[in-house]
Structure formats: C-alpha cells, structure tokens
Amino acid sequence: MNKTVLVTGASGFVGTNLCQSLIGRGYKVLALVRGDHNRELLEKMGAERVVCRITDTECIRAALKRADYVIDVLGKAWDWGDYESFAIPNITGVRNMLDESMRAGIKKFVHISTVAVHGFGNHIDTNEEGPYYPTNFPYCVTKYEGEKYVLAAYREHSFPVSVIRPANVYGENDTVTIVNMAEALQSRSVPFVDSGRRLTCPVYVGNLVDAIIAALEKDEAVGEVFIISDGLRITWREWTEKLCAALDVKPHWLSVPGWFALFIGTSMELFYKIFNAQEAPALTRYRTQQVSTNYHFSIGKAERVLGWKPRTGIDTAVGKTIEWYKNYRLKKDAGH
C-alpha cells in the first residue's frame, strides 16, 4: 500500500490505538506529537514520530509534504478549564492543520469531533441532524467551532473532508477516564444519579478506530459527518454494572437526584474558581448533566454510508479494557 497518514494527537488514547491499527493495515504513519508521551509505544508499533506543536505552521508544512492523508485527532477533551486552553487545540490547531493540508494537496482530511457538540438534553436516537441543545461548556463550544471550519473547507473549496463524532470512548491506553472511573468504582465512592436510569453512549476504541479508517477509505464519506458509538441502548446503571463485574466489585448502593447532583457540581465549580484551582473538582456541571439526561445517539448513517458496524461487543470490550487497566495499575504500583 505504502500510503502515508499523518495522525495528529498520535500519543493520546485514541491516537495510539489508531496508529497501531493503521500500521496493521499497511499504512505508513507519521505520528505528530509535541513531546515524549508514549514515545516507546509509538516507536515499538512502527510509527515515525514527528515532534511538532500545532501552532508551528512551518513544522506542520514540512511534515505534510511527506503525507497523503491526515487524521486530525488532536484536541483537548476535558470538562474543566478556561476557554482559551480549549480554543488553542480545538480551534486554532484545527485551522492550522486544515489550512496547511489544503495547501499541501492532502487527498483526504478526517477530523475527530465529538457528540458533545449536540449539548445536553433529551438525546434518544439523536442523529447528525440534531437536536442541538444550547451549551456554554468550553469543550463543546470549541469542538463545534473547529468542526464547522472543517466542513466549510468542503463547502467553499471542495476540499475532501470527513467528520467523526465519537460518543464516550473507552478502551486500552485510556489513562484518564477509565483509570479514574475504575478507581472510583473500586473505592465505591460514586453513587448513581437518578438511579442510573438515563441512557448513555459508550464506544469501544477499537470500534471507533474501524469507523475512522472506513471514513478515510470510503469516497462516500467526503463532506459527511458520522456519529459513532457501540449502537447500544444502555443505561448508566447497566454500563456501571458491567464495569463493576469486570472489576469484581459491587456498585454503590446510593442514588442521588439529578437536581441535587447538579447543585453539588455547580457549588464545587464555584468554590474551585474562587480559589483559582487548576485541578478539576470531583464533580462538575458537565459530568452531572451527562448522567442526569438521556445521552443516546443513532449510528444509522455510519452503518448505511460507511458500511461499518461495531465489530467488538461490549462484554469483550469491557473485559479487554479492565484487563489493560489491571496491568496498568500493577506497573504503576511497581514504579514503572
């Protein structure tokens, strides 16, 4: 094949899994990174690291001369922080990479967005057309702005782009969300909100990577947006119970009303902001809104246009994820 894909955000959770899958399918991978995070992992799988900041357009330009395609995974995905800290990677970074990709004549540009651009409301089978609920969370706002810029490149310049909106991603190499959630479940410090009856939308990273590569390879994906999840109608309680079973722990017995969780999250945010805290509070408005409203999305378009279906079932995916987490904890506890 000998086609070269430049992957931004290559050292992150989704990025490392994507690079590994691309190499396994015969692509050459240029892994755009800003430092040494996951250096050994990337080099071991055969990716070529390119150290480059997303604000350094000359460095980006040089890297793109060696690439056929771009998959733009880079972005700040978190529920805490000031607007500017999100805007630099999620808007400025996207614009820099996209503008230079157009100048370089890149054959296709696949941008990774998020279902969070739809905001929080009553999402049941929500598709790419909406609904969209008003939101002021910097993550949601900046990801939506970056996505709009990508789609404008197709409308105004016929530049071949595709946009992927992943749901709540989990899987191997997730040192943030899964690690924090698993530790909280093991300590039984996380009660249910509204009895855990609201719908959620997990997507295993392996299934997401399959969809991203399908969008890269399918001509029908040009100019289109695709929501990607595991396609399950699953509640927070059911999802949590699966994680607990794999961890061999019992779920928390307590449940709190959604309004009360939101009050606590809002109060904690206010307290943290007063004292200019850099770390996120244990509970935020973003987290409480996601668990106290239905958050379920349709993957019908991706199945129809990309010919994609989630390949790995939830029980297998959760098993692989928790096995990785246990090994990760063992290495960390041993000081590796």
N, C-alpha and C positions, 0 to 999 in steps of 0.2 A: 504494500500500500504506500508506504513512505510519505504519507501526508502529515504535515506538522500542525499541531494545535497548540496555540498559546493559551494557557489557563491562568487567569488572574486569581488571586486568593488561593493559590495552589497549596499552601501549607496549612490551610484550615481544615476543619472537619469534612465538609463536603468536597473541598478541593483535593485532599489526599485520596479520598475514595474515587473521585472522578479520574484523576491522573492514573491511578492503578488500573481502572477499567479501560481507559483509552489505550494504554500501553498493551494491555492484554488483547486488544482488538487490532493491534498492528499499527497504531498511530505513533508518531514521534511526538513527545510532549516537551514544550518549553514551559517550565513552572515559574511563573512570575511571583517572586516573594520579596519581602522587604527586610528579611533578616534570616537567622539560623533556625527558626522554629521548624521542627520536623525535618531538619536537613537530612539526617540519617535515613529516615523513612523514604523520603523522595528519591534520594540517590540510590538506595537499595532497590527500588522498583524500576529504576532506569530513566527517571525524569531528569532533564537538564535544568538545573536551577538558574534563573536569571534574576539577580538582585537588583530591584528597581522600585523606586517609590512612584506611586500613581500620579504624583504631581510633577514628576520629572519627564516632561514630554520628549526630550531628546533621547533619553534612555528607552522610553516606550517605542519611539520611532525606530531605533536601531533593532530592537527585539522583533518588531513586526515585519521587518524586511526578511526575516527567516521563517515566517509563519504563513500558512494557508488559511487557517481558521482561528477564531477567537471564541473562547467560552469565558464569559465575564462573571466569575463567582464572587469577586471581591465585594465586601460590604460590611458595615457594622450592624450586627443583629443583636440587639440588647434592648432592655426595657428601662434603661436608666442612663441619663447623661444629657448634656446640653445640646441644643440643636446643631451647633457648629461641628461638634465631634461626629455627628452623623452625616452632616452635609458634605464634608470633605470626601469621604469614601463613596457615599451613596449618590451624590450628585456630581461634584467636581471630578471625582475619579472616573465615573461613567462617561462623562463628557470628554475627558481627555482621551480615554481609551477608544471611544467610538469615533471621535474626530480623526485621530491618527489611523484608525483602522480603515476609515473611508479613504484617506489619502494613500494608504498603502495598498489599496485594492484587495482587501481581505475578501475571501469568497463567501463567508457567512459569519455572522456575529450572533452568538446565542447569549442572551442576558438572563441572569438568575435574579428574579424579583421575589415576591412573597405574597401569600394570600392575605397578609395583614394589610395590604393596600385597600382591602374591602372594608376595613374598620370593624367595629364590634357592634353586633345587633343580633337579630334572629336569623342566623345563617343555617338554612336547611336546604341542601342540594343547590346552593348558590353556584352559579356558573360565571364564566368570564364576562358576561354582560352585566352582572350585578346581582343583588343590590350593593351599593357603596354607602356606608354609613359615615357621617362626619367624625373626624378624629383629629386630635392635636398631638398625638404621640410622635416625637421626632423620628422614630424608626419608620412608622407607617408613612408619614408625610414625605420624608426624603426618598424612600424607596419608590413611592409613586411618582415623584418628580423625575427620578432617574429613568424609570420605565417609560414615562412619556417622551423623554428625549430620544430614547432608543426607537420607539415606534414612529416618531416624527422623521427620523432618518430614512425610514422605509417610504412613508407617505410623500415626503418632499424631495427625496433624492434617489428613490428606488434602490436603496442600499439593502442587501439581503440580511434581515434580522429575524430572530425569533425570541420570544419572551417566555420563560418558565416561571410560574408562580407555585413554589413548593408550599405544602402545608407544614405541620410541625414535624421537622426532620429528627430522626433518631437513628442510632446505629453505632458501629465501631468507629473509634477515634474521636467520639464526641466527649471531649474533656470538660465541657461546661454543663450543658443542660442535663444529660443523662447522669453524669457524675453527681451533680448537685441533687438531682431528684432521687437517685438511688440512695445516697447518704441520708437524705431526709426521710425516706421510707424506712430505712433500716433503723433510724433513731425514733421512728414513729412520731415525728414532730409535725406532720402535715395532716390536718383534718380535711374532710371533704367539705366542699361548698355546695349548698343546696342538695345535699345527699349524693352528690356526684352524678346527678341525673341529666346534666346538659351534655349535648353531643360534642365530640372533639374530632380531630382530623390528623392522626399520625401518618407519617410516611417514612418507610424504611429507606435508609440512604441508598441501598443497592437498587431499589425500585426507582428512586429519583434519578440516579445516575443513568439507568437504562433509558429513561424518558428524555434526559438531556441529550444523550447521544443520538436517540431517534430524531430529535428536533434538528440536530446538526446534519444528519444524513438525508432527511426527507425534504425534497423540494416543496412539498405541500405545506411545510411548516413556515415558509417565508412570509413575513408580515403578520404572523399569528401569535396569539397569547394562549398558553395552556396551563390550566390548574392541574397540579399533580399531588395526589395523596394515595393512600393504600386502598381507597374506594370503599371504606368500611363505614357502616352506621354504628358507631361505638360511643358509649358514654364515658365520661371521666372515671366513673366507678369501675366500669369493665376494664378500661385501659390500665388503671392503677392496680386492679386485682391481678392482671396478667403480669405486671412488673413485680408485684409482691410475691406471686407464686414462684417466679424465676429466682427471686432473691431469697426465697424460703423465709419470708416474714409475713406477719399479719397486717392488713390495712388498719389505719387508725379507726377507732370506733366513733369518734366525734364528727359531727357535721355542724357547720355554721351557716346561717342565712347569707345569701349573696349580698344583700344590702349592708350587713354587718361587716363582711369581709372587705367590701369596698370602702366603708368608713375607716376601718383599720389601715388599709393600704394608703388611703388619702392622708390620714393623720401621720403615718410613718414618713411618707414622702415630704410632707410639710416640715416635719421635725428635722429630717436629713438636710433639706435645703436651707433651713435657717442656720444650721451649723456647717454648711458648705461641704458636706460629706462626699467623698469620691466614690465610695463603695455603695452599691445598691442596697436599699433596705430589704429585710426578709420578705416583705410583702409590698407589692406595688399596685397601682391602679390598673396597669396593663395586665398583670397576672390575674387579678381578681375579675376583670371584665371578661377575660378569655374563658375562665372556668364558670362564670355565672350566666353566660349566654350561650346559646347553641352556636357552634363553630364548625359547620359541616359543609363540604363543597363537593360538587359534581366533577367527575373525571371523564364525563361522556365525550367531550370534544377531543381530548388526548387519545382516547380509545379509538374514536372514529377517524381522525385525521392522521395520527401518528401510527396507528395500528399497534399501539402499546397497551399492555396490561401489566399490573403488578405481578412480578414473577415470584417473589418470595412472600409466603403467607405470614401472618402476624405471629403465630406461635414460634415458627422457625426464626423469624427476625428478632423477636424478643429474646429467645434463647441465645442467639449469636451475640446480641448486644450485651446481655448480662454476663455472658462468659468473658467477653472482652473486658467489661468493667471489673470483674473479679481479678483478672490478670493484671489490669492496670493498677488496682489497689495494692496487690501483692508487691508489684515492682516499686510503687511509690513508698509503701511502708518499709521496703528494704533499702530505700535511699537511692534507687536507680532513676 
